[in-house]
C-alpha cells in the first residue's frame, strides 16, 4: 500500500474567501446593534413639463374660429395658413370650419346640378 498524503491544514487567509458565500466583496457592511440605519438621501421630485409648455395660453382652439371659417371659408383658410405654427389650436379650428364649409358647398352644388337636370328632363323641352 502506498502512503497517503498527509493532511495539509487550511491557512486562515484561505478561510476568508469561504467565510460568507452570500455576500460579494462590494457589499456594504451591516450596522452594528443599536446604531441607526440611515437611508440614502431622497432626490426631490420635480414636476414634468406639460404639453402646453412654450405655447400661447390663449391658443385654446375656440369654436368661434370654426364658425368664422365655416361662414367665410376664405378667412378660415387665411387664418389657418397664418397661425398653423404659432397658434395650432386656433388654426386647426379655423381650418376645419373652412374645410367643412367647402365640402358642404360642393355637395350642395352637386345636388343642385342633379335637381336641375331632373327638372329640365321633366319639363320636356330639349
JORACOR-V504761 format. One record per residue. N is the residue number from 1. RES is the residue in three letters. SS is DSSP state (hx for helix, st for strand, lp for the rest). PSI is psi in whole degrees, 0 to 359 (none if undefined). Layout:
n=[N N]
res=[RES RES]
ss=[SS SS]
psi=[PSI PSI]
This chain:
n=[1 2 3 4 5 6 7 8 9 10 11 12 13 14 15 16 17 18 19 20 21 22 23 24 25 26 27 28 29 30 31 32 33 34 35 36 37 38 39 40 41 42 43 44 45 46 47 48 49 50 51 52 53 54 55 56 57 58 59 60 61 62 63 64 65 66 67 68 69 70 71 72 73 74 75 76 77 78 79 80 81 82 83 84 85 86 87 88 89 90 91 92 93 94 95 96 97 98 99 100 101 102 103 104 105 106 107 108 109 110 111 112 113 114 115 116 117 118 119 120 121 122 123 124 125 126]
res=[UNK UNK UNK UNK UNK UNK UNK UNK UNK UNK UNK UNK UNK UNK UNK UNK UNK UNK UNK UNK UNK UNK UNK UNK UNK UNK UNK UNK UNK UNK UNK UNK UNK UNK UNK UNK UNK UNK UNK UNK UNK UNK UNK UNK UNK UNK UNK UNK UNK UNK UNK UNK UNK UNK UNK UNK UNK UNK UNK UNK UNK UNK UNK UNK UNK UNK UNK UNK UNK UNK UNK UNK UNK UNK UNK UNK UNK UNK UNK UNK UNK UNK UNK UNK UNK UNK UNK UNK UNK UNK UNK UNK UNK UNK UNK UNK UNK UNK UNK UNK UNK UNK UNK UNK UNK UNK UNK UNK UNK UNK UNK UNK UNK UNK UNK UNK UNK UNK UNK UNK UNK UNK UNK UNK UNK UNK]
ss=[lp lp lp lp lp lp lp lp lp lp lp hx hx hx hx hx lp lp lp lp lp lp lp lp lp lp lp lp lp lp lp lp lp lp lp lp lp lp lp lp lp lp lp lp lp lp lp lp lp lp lp lp lp lp lp lp lp lp lp lp lp lp hx hx hx hx hx hx hx hx hx lp hx hx hx hx hx hx hx hx hx hx hx lp lp lp lp hx hx hx hx hx hx hx hx hx hx hx hx hx hx hx hx hx hx hx hx hx hx hx hx hx hx hx hx hx hx hx hx hx hx hx hx lp lp lp]
psi=[146 159 124 151 140 149 130 126 151 134 151 328 332 333 330 327 342 1 314 90 340 344 139 169 348 3 144 143 147 143 149 164 132 345 143 147 100 136 156 156 145 130 135 148 122 145 143 145 143 173 338 8 124 2 161 124 341 359 82 352 51 145 337 325 326 321 316 315 328 313 335 82 327 319 318 319 317 317 321 317 325 318 358 334 325 319 74 330 309 321 319 318 317 319 320 320 317 320 315 319 316 316 315 320 321 316 316 323 317 317 323 319 315 315 319 323 321 316 320 319 327 337 338 354 133 none]
